[in-house]
Amino acid sequence: MQYQAADSWGYYVPAARCMGGGDPLERVARLAAESAVVVFSVSSCCMCHAVKRLFCGMGVNPTVYELDHDPRGKEIERALMRLLGTPNAVPVVFIGGKLVGAMDHVMASHINGSLVPLLKEAGALWL
């Protein structure tokens, strides 16, 4: 069950969708594969805000998992930190089910021109 957010960041997924048993890394992989662009975010994070603005400005509607709105969000956040190997877990972006990385990798991809082809290949951008 997805719904359009009032502030048009993309699609927010209710906290119940992130719940469920199993390994948090497996849950991250499963959630990341469900949509063309997935952003794991915290609603109060300025970097998360910036990456969501970037995608929306490009005409991409990412699926956004706000970890601070999920009862098991801390587990997912720790799994993302392990996956990235960094102490900062958000934002984390997946495109086409593949890990792009944190804000620095997304911006580097945008600047060097490789972000748009990734989005097109994933079916998130048509122009």
N, CA, C and O atoms as a DFTB+ gen file, in Angstrom:
508 C
 N C O
     1  1       0.841      -1.179       0.000
     2  2       0.000       0.000       0.000
     3  2       0.884       1.239       0.000
     4  3       1.586       1.500       0.977
     5  1       0.855       1.998      -1.078
     6  2       1.612       3.232      -1.157
     7  2       0.636       4.376      -1.314
     8  3      -0.465       4.188      -1.830
     9  1       1.027       5.560      -0.875
    10  2       0.191       6.722      -1.051
    11  2       1.041       7.921      -1.371
    12  3       2.205       8.001      -0.979
    13  1       0.452       8.853      -2.086
    14  2       1.180      10.054      -2.479
    15  2       1.266      10.990      -1.283
    16  3       0.253      11.278      -0.646
    17  1       2.436      11.454      -0.983
    18  2       2.645      12.354       0.140
    19  2       2.119      13.736      -0.196
    20  3       2.126      14.155      -1.353
    21  1       1.663      14.436       0.829
    22  2       1.104      15.767       0.637
    23  2       2.152      16.749       0.119
    24  3       1.819      17.660      -0.638
    25  1       3.419      16.574       0.517
    26  2       4.449      17.504       0.078
    27  2       5.133      17.043      -1.204
    28  3       6.151      17.613      -1.597
    29  1       4.600      16.042      -1.849
    30  2       5.015      15.539      -3.156
    31  2       6.480      15.129      -3.253
    32  3       7.113      15.362      -4.283
    33  1       7.028      14.529      -2.211
    34  2       8.388      14.007      -2.277
    35  2       8.452      12.771      -3.132
    36  3       9.529      12.419      -3.614
    37  1       7.381      12.124      -3.331
    38  2       7.366      10.844      -4.015
    39  2       6.370       9.976      -3.283
    40  3       5.350      10.468      -2.802
    41  1       6.649       8.718      -3.197
    42  2       5.748       7.821      -2.500
    43  2       6.322       7.475      -1.145
    44  3       7.444       6.982      -1.029
    45  1       5.522       7.744      -0.113
    46  2       5.903       7.334       1.233
    47  2       5.240       6.010       1.504
    48  3       4.122       5.756       1.056
    49  1       5.921       5.182       2.226
    50  2       5.392       3.870       2.526
    51  2       5.065       3.828       4.003
    52  3       5.920       4.143       4.831
    53  1       3.837       3.444       4.355
    54  2       3.465       3.373       5.763
    55  2       4.417       2.475       6.542
    56  3       4.980       1.523       6.002
    57  1       4.582       2.795       7.810
    58  2       5.534       2.071       8.653
    59  2       5.267       0.579       8.662
    60  3       6.210      -0.206       8.763
    61  1       4.042       0.170       8.561
    62  2       3.713      -1.259       8.611
    63  2       4.374      -2.033       7.477
    64  3       4.633      -3.227       7.632
    65  1       4.659      -1.394       6.336
    66  2       5.300      -2.082       5.220
    67  2       6.729      -2.482       5.548
    68  3       7.224      -3.492       5.048
    69  1       7.397      -1.692       6.390
    70  2       8.787      -1.986       6.732
    71  2       8.880      -3.049       7.815
    72  3       9.945      -3.624       8.042
    73  1       7.781      -3.302       8.470
    74  2       7.814      -4.259       9.561
    75  2       7.857      -5.671       9.022
    76  3       7.640      -5.906       7.833
    77  1       8.130      -6.580       9.886
    78  2       8.226      -7.970       9.490
    79  2       9.488      -8.562      10.061
    80  3      10.422      -7.842      10.412
    81  1       9.512      -9.851      10.152
    82  2      10.659     -10.518      10.744
    83  2      11.816     -10.627       9.780
    84  3      11.764     -10.140       8.651
    85  1      12.836     -11.263      10.244
    86  2      13.977     -11.522       9.389
    87  2      15.099     -10.539       9.590
    88  3      15.000      -9.585      10.362
    89  1      16.160     -10.799       8.880
    90  2      17.355      -9.991       8.931
    91  2      17.094      -8.604       8.345
    92  3      16.511      -8.499       7.266
    93  1      17.513      -7.535       9.036
    94  2      17.296      -6.182       8.503
    95  2      17.946      -5.955       7.138
    96  3      17.387      -5.237       6.309
    97  1      19.123      -6.556       6.885
    98  2      19.750      -6.395       5.563
    99  2      18.907      -7.033       4.464
   100  3      18.821      -6.502       3.357
   101  1      18.289      -8.160       4.766
   102  2      17.392      -8.788       3.790
   103  2      16.177      -7.909       3.547
   104  3      15.706      -7.797       2.415
   105  1      15.665      -7.282       4.609
   106  2      14.527      -6.371       4.443
   107  2      14.912      -5.177       3.586
   108  3      14.139      -4.751       2.729
   109  1      16.101      -4.634       3.813
   110  2      16.579      -3.504       2.997
   111  2      16.636      -3.911       1.536
   112  3      16.162      -3.176       0.669
   113  1      17.205      -5.063       1.255
   114  2      17.316      -5.535      -0.135
   115  2      15.939      -5.733      -0.754
   116  3      15.719      -5.374      -1.911
   117  1      15.016      -6.298       0.007
   118  2      13.666      -6.532      -0.510
   119  2      12.960      -5.205      -0.794
   120  3      12.358      -5.037      -1.854
   121  1      13.032      -4.272       0.142
   122  2      12.385      -2.970      -0.036
   123  2      13.019      -2.192      -1.186
   124  3      12.320      -1.523      -1.946
   125  1      14.339      -2.280      -1.313
   126  2      15.050      -1.559      -2.375
   127  2      14.686      -2.072      -3.754
   128  3      14.745      -1.322      -4.729
   129  1      14.312      -3.337      -3.850
   130  2      13.987      -3.934      -5.144
   131  2      12.540      -3.695      -5.564
   132  3      12.170      -4.010      -6.695
   133  1      11.723      -3.149      -4.682
   134  2      10.296      -2.997      -4.975
   135  2       9.965      -1.807      -5.865
   136  3       8.891      -1.776      -6.465
   137  1      10.858      -0.829      -5.965
   138  2      10.585       0.380      -6.750
   139  2      11.827       0.787      -7.529
   140  3      12.941       0.372      -7.208
   141  1      11.622       1.602      -8.556
   142  2      12.738       2.043      -9.390
   143  2      13.744       2.869      -8.592
   144  3      14.953       2.692      -8.739
   145  1      13.245       3.767      -7.750
   146  2      14.114       4.596      -6.914
   147  2      13.598       4.527      -5.485
   148  3      12.429       4.808      -5.220
   149  1      14.477       4.153      -4.574
   150  2      14.123       4.035      -3.162
   151  2      15.095       4.881      -2.359
   152  3      16.310       4.804      -2.540
   153  1      14.534       5.695      -1.462
   154  2      15.340       6.523      -0.574
   155  2      14.996       6.141       0.858
   156  3      13.836       6.204       1.266
   157  1      16.011       5.745       1.616
   158  2      15.861       5.544       3.047
   159  2      16.256       6.864       3.684
   160  3      17.350       7.377       3.447
   161  1      15.355       7.413       4.495
   162  2      15.480       8.782       4.951
   163  2      15.079       8.914       6.417
   164  3      14.485       8.011       7.005
   165  1      15.422      10.063       6.985
   166  2      14.909      10.496       8.280
   167  2      14.303      11.865       8.028
   168  3      14.948      12.729       7.434
   169  1      13.084      12.070       8.468
   170  2      12.334      13.271       8.092
   171  2      12.996      14.578       8.519
   172  3      12.760      15.605       7.881
   173  1      13.811      14.582       9.566
   174  2      14.439      15.815      10.035
   175  2      15.835      16.045       9.463
   176  3      16.486      17.022       9.831
   177  1      16.310      15.182       8.579
   178  2      17.665      15.258       8.038
   179  2      17.722      16.184       6.815
   180  3      16.986      15.994       5.847
   181  1      18.604      17.185       6.876
   182  2      18.704      18.141       5.766
   183  2      19.275      17.482       4.501
   184  3      18.896      17.865       3.394
   185  1      20.164      16.515       4.638
   186  2      20.717      15.834       3.468
   187  2      19.644      14.967       2.804
   188  3      19.593      14.862       1.579
   189  1      18.794      14.350       3.617
   190  2      17.673      13.573       3.074
   191  2      16.739      14.491       2.298
   192  3      16.272      14.153       1.210
   193  1      16.478      15.647       2.871
   194  2      15.625      16.638       2.215
   195  2      16.225      17.029       0.857
   196  3      15.509      17.125      -0.140
   197  1      17.526      17.251       0.830
   198  2      18.191      17.671      -0.407
   199  2      18.119      16.596      -1.482
   200  3      17.875      16.911      -2.647
   201  1      18.326      15.331      -1.116
   202  2      18.299      14.268      -2.123
   203  2      16.868      14.066      -2.647
   204  3      16.677      13.787      -3.831
   205  1      15.874      14.204      -1.779
   206  2      14.480      14.095      -2.239
   207  2      14.135      15.255      -3.172
   208  3      13.427      15.064      -4.160
   209  1      14.631      16.460      -2.864
   210  2      14.415      17.616      -3.742
   211  2      15.084      17.416      -5.094
   212  3      14.519      17.773      -6.127
   213  1      16.276      16.850      -5.090
   214  2      16.985      16.582      -6.345
   215  2      16.145      15.684      -7.240
   216  3      15.915      16.005      -8.405
   217  1      15.682      14.555      -6.699
   218  2      14.906      13.628      -7.512
   219  2      13.593      14.245      -7.983
   220  3      13.228      14.109      -9.151
   221  1      12.891      14.913      -7.092
   222  2      11.623      15.520      -7.498
   223  2      11.831      16.609      -8.534
   224  3      11.005      16.778      -9.431
   225  1      12.921      17.349      -8.421
   226  2      13.255      18.371      -9.407
   227  2      13.561      17.788     -10.774
   228  3      13.409      18.463     -11.792
   229  1      13.990      16.536     -10.796
   230  2      14.278      15.853     -12.059
   231  2      13.034      15.164     -12.622
   232  3      13.076      14.614     -13.722
   233  1      11.931      15.192     -11.877
   234  2      10.717      14.523     -12.326
   235  2      10.642      13.066     -11.913
   236  3       9.859      12.299     -12.472
   237  1      11.451      12.679     -10.936
   238  2      11.473      11.306     -10.441
   239  2      10.680      11.255      -9.138
   240  3      10.850      12.114      -8.274
   241  1       9.829      10.269      -8.997
   242  2       9.059      10.088      -7.769
   243  2       9.597       8.882      -7.005
   244  3       9.168       7.753      -7.246
   245  1      10.529       9.113      -6.090
   246  2      11.104       7.987      -5.358
   247  2      10.134       7.435      -4.326
   248  3       9.242       8.140      -3.855
   249  1      10.317       6.184      -3.987
   250  2       9.641       5.615      -2.830
   251  2      10.515       5.964      -1.648
   252  3      11.706       5.651      -1.640
   253  1       9.935       6.613      -0.645
   254  2      10.695       7.103       0.495
   255  2      10.289       6.340       1.750
   256  3       9.108       6.271       2.090
   257  1      11.270       5.770       2.430
   258  2      11.053       5.113       3.715
   259  2      11.608       6.033       4.796
   260  3      12.823       6.148       4.961
   261  1      10.713       6.685       5.528
   262  2      11.110       7.563       6.620
   263  2      11.348       6.692       7.847
   264  3      10.399       6.252       8.495
   265  1      12.593       6.449       8.160
   266  2      12.946       5.511       9.214
   267  2      12.520       5.978      10.599
   268  3      12.284       5.155      11.484
   269  1      12.419       7.291      10.795
   270  2      11.987       7.792      12.095
   271  2      10.485       7.623      12.311
   272  3       9.992       7.863      13.414
   273  1       9.757       7.220      11.286
   274  2       8.325       6.954      11.406
   275  2       8.030       5.467      11.493
   276  3       6.867       5.064      11.543
   277  1       9.057       4.661      11.511
   278  2       8.912       3.209      11.520
   279  2       9.346       2.668      12.877
   280  3      10.427       3.008      13.356
   281  1       8.520       1.831      13.504
   282  2       8.906       1.274      14.800
   283  2      10.206       0.465      14.755
   284  3      10.889       0.334      15.771
   285  1      10.548      -0.076      13.588
   286  2      11.790      -0.843      13.446
   287  2      12.818      -0.099      12.600
   288  3      13.747      -0.697      12.058
   289  1      12.637       1.199      12.497
   290  2      13.531       2.009      11.678
   291  2      14.969       2.013      12.147
   292  3      15.885       2.072      11.326
   293  1      15.189       1.951      13.455
   294  2      16.564       1.929      13.981
   295  2      17.303       0.674      13.520
   296  3      18.500       0.733      13.240
   297  1      16.608      -0.454      13.440
   298  2      17.229      -1.685      12.942
   299  2      17.657      -1.514      11.491
   300  3      18.761      -1.897      11.106
   301  1      16.773      -0.937      10.698
   302  2      17.087      -0.716       9.286
   303  2      18.236       0.280       9.160
   304  3      19.115       0.113       8.315
   305  1      18.230       1.313       9.998
   306  2      19.300       2.307       9.965
   307  2      20.654       1.671      10.291
   308  3      21.652       1.976       9.638
   309  1      20.696       0.796      11.287
   310  2      21.946       0.096      11.618
   311  2      22.391      -0.809      10.469
   312  3      23.583      -0.912      10.181
   313  1      21.430      -1.464       9.815
   314  2      21.758      -2.311       8.666
   315  2      22.339      -1.469       7.533
   316  3      23.286      -1.894       6.870
   317  1      21.788      -0.293       7.307
   318  2      22.313       0.597       6.263
   319  2      23.721       1.076       6.602
   320  3      24.563       1.197       5.713
   321  1      23.984       1.352       7.883
   322  2      25.336       1.754       8.290
   323  2      26.335       0.629       8.018
   324  3      27.450       0.881       7.562
   325  1      25.928      -0.620       8.302
   326  2      26.809      -1.758       8.018
   327  2      27.036      -1.896       6.517
   328  3      28.152      -2.155       6.068
   329  1      25.969      -1.720       5.751
   330  2      26.054      -1.858       4.297
   331  2      26.995      -0.817       3.696
   332  3      27.797      -1.129       2.816
   333  1      26.892       0.419       4.175
   334  2      27.725       1.505       3.657
   335  2      29.106       1.549       4.295
   336  3      30.049       2.079       3.707
   337  1      29.226       0.992       5.495
   338  2      30.491       1.060       6.206
   339  2      30.791       2.444       6.747
   340  3      31.952       2.824       6.897
   341  1      29.733       3.201       7.043
   342  2      29.891       4.558       7.562
   343  2      29.024       4.740       8.802
   344  3      28.068       3.994       9.012
   345  1      29.362       5.734       9.626
   346  2      28.544       5.988      10.812
   347  2      27.249       6.742      10.504
   348  3      26.354       6.799      11.348
   349  1      27.143       7.314       9.321
   350  2      25.925       8.029       8.923
   351  2      25.129       7.157       7.967
   352  3      25.629       6.754       6.917
   353  1      23.897       6.872       8.336
   354  2      23.124       5.910       7.558
   355  2      22.224       6.538       6.508
   356  3      21.861       5.861       5.546
   357  1      21.855       7.783       6.649
   358  2      20.872       8.344       5.723
   359  2      21.381       9.649       5.143
   360  3      22.182      10.342       5.771
   361  1      20.927       9.982       3.963
   362  2      20.056       9.207       3.091
   363  2      20.831       8.101       2.378
   364  3      22.031       8.214       2.128
   365  1      20.122       7.053       2.069
   366  2      20.686       5.972       1.271
   367  2      19.763       5.763       0.087
   368  3      18.550       5.629       0.250
   369  1      20.339       5.737      -1.103
   370  2      19.567       5.663      -2.335
   371  2      19.874       4.366      -3.072
   372  3      21.028       3.967      -3.229
   373  1      18.793       3.722      -3.522
   374  2      18.885       2.556      -4.392
   375  2      18.175       2.916      -5.690
   376  3      17.080       3.478      -5.666
   377  1      18.787       2.597      -6.809
   378  2      18.163       2.814      -8.120
   379  2      18.190       1.489      -8.857
   380  3      19.246       0.880      -9.032
   381  1      17.025       1.053      -9.283
   382  2      16.921      -0.236      -9.960
   383  2      17.330      -1.386      -9.059
   384  3      17.840      -2.397      -9.541
   385  1      17.114      -1.248      -7.764
   386  2      17.470      -2.285      -6.809
   387  2      18.939      -2.328      -6.449
   388  3      19.362      -3.148      -5.634
   389  1      19.722      -1.443      -7.057
   390  2      21.166      -1.419      -6.799
   391  2      21.524      -0.237      -5.903
   392  3      20.987       0.860      -6.057
   393  1      22.425      -0.473      -4.981
   394  2      22.866       0.575      -4.072
   395  2      23.658       1.636      -4.827
   396  3      24.675       1.333      -5.451
   397  1      23.194       2.872      -4.768
   398  2      23.953       4.004      -5.305
   399  2      24.804       4.571      -4.183
   400  3      25.976       4.891      -4.383
   401  1      24.218       4.694      -3.014
   402  2      24.971       5.141      -1.850
   403  2      24.321       6.312      -1.164
   404  3      23.123       6.562      -1.298
   405  1      25.143       7.022      -0.427
   406  2      24.683       8.171       0.335
   407  2      24.674       9.413      -0.554
   408  3      24.895       9.335      -1.762
   409  1      24.418      10.534       0.058
   410  2      24.281      11.807      -0.653
   411  2      25.503      12.125      -1.515
   412  3      25.354      12.606      -2.638
   413  1      26.702      11.863      -1.007
   414  2      27.908      12.202      -1.774
   415  2      27.982      11.415      -3.076
   416  3      28.397      11.958      -4.100
   417  1      27.589      10.150      -3.052
   418  2      27.614       9.340      -4.279
   419  2      26.518       9.773      -5.257
   420  3      26.728       9.797      -6.470
   421  1      25.366      10.108      -4.720
   422  2      24.272      10.563      -5.586
   423  2      24.661      11.867      -6.271
   424  3      24.471      12.018      -7.478
   425  1      25.202      12.801      -5.510
   426  2      25.589      14.089      -6.098
   427  2      26.747      13.932      -7.087
   428  3      26.762      14.583      -8.132
   429  1      27.705      13.078      -6.764
   430  2      28.823      12.839      -7.694
   431  2      28.298      12.244      -8.996
   432  3      28.757      12.611     -10.078
   433  1      27.339      11.330      -8.896
   434  2      26.744      10.732     -10.098
   435  2      25.989      11.779     -10.910
   436  3      26.025      11.767     -12.140
   437  1      25.314      12.671     -10.222
   438  2      24.576      13.732     -10.903
   439  2      25.548      14.673     -11.627
   440  3      25.322      15.046     -12.778
   441  1      26.615      15.046     -10.947
   442  2      27.581      15.983     -11.521
   443  2      28.336      15.372     -12.698
   444  3      28.577      16.048     -13.698
   445  1      28.710      14.095     -12.585
   446  2      29.483      13.488     -13.675
   447  2      28.609      12.953     -14.809
   448  3      29.124      12.421     -15.792
   449  1      27.293      13.091     -14.675
   450  2      26.381      12.724     -15.758
   451  2      25.930      11.279     -15.771
   452  3      25.257      10.858     -16.713
   453  1      26.275      10.511     -14.764
   454  2      25.877       9.098     -14.767
   455  2      24.547       8.830     -14.068
   456  3      24.029       7.717     -14.157
   457  1      23.978       9.824     -13.373
   458  2      22.722       9.612     -12.657
   459  2      21.539       9.453     -13.606
   460  3      20.726       8.546     -13.426
   461  1      21.431      10.303     -14.598
   462  2      20.305      10.239     -15.533
   463  2      20.256       8.894     -16.263
   464  3      19.179       8.303     -16.340
   465  1      21.360       8.385     -16.799
   466  2      21.297       7.065     -17.425
   467  2      20.862       5.956     -16.451
   468  3      20.140       5.038     -16.843
   469  1      21.295       6.038     -15.193
   470  2      20.850       5.057     -14.186
   471  2      19.336       5.124     -13.997
   472  3      18.659       4.097     -13.930
   473  1      18.822       6.341     -13.913
   474  2      17.380       6.529     -13.718
   475  2      16.594       6.046     -14.929
   476  3      15.530       5.446     -14.782
   477  1      17.112       6.306     -16.119
   478  2      16.450       5.834     -17.331
   479  2      16.455       4.315     -17.403
   480  3      15.444       3.702     -17.745
   481  1      17.582       3.713     -17.083
   482  2      17.692       2.252     -17.121
   483  2      16.734       1.590     -16.135
   484  3      16.212       0.508     -16.401
   485  1      16.503       2.247     -14.990
   486  2      15.609       1.700     -13.971
   487  2      14.139       1.972     -14.288
   488  3      13.251       1.428     -13.630
   489  1      13.879       2.811     -15.291
   490  2      12.501       3.142     -15.644
   491  2      11.904       4.251     -14.804
   492  3      10.685       4.411     -14.761
   493  1      12.755       5.023     -14.131
   494  2      12.278       6.116     -13.283
   495  2      12.221       7.446     -14.038
   496  3      11.590       8.397     -13.577
   497  1      12.877       7.509     -15.192
   498  2      12.948       8.729     -15.967
   499  2      12.852       8.346     -17.441
   500  3      13.521       7.419     -17.898
   501  1      12.019       9.067     -18.169
   502  2      11.794       8.688     -19.572
   503  2      12.378       9.674     -20.553
   504  3      12.571       9.321     -21.716
   505  1      12.662      10.873     -20.149
   506  2      13.163      11.891     -21.082
   507  2      14.652      11.846     -21.236
   508  3      15.219      12.641     -21.987
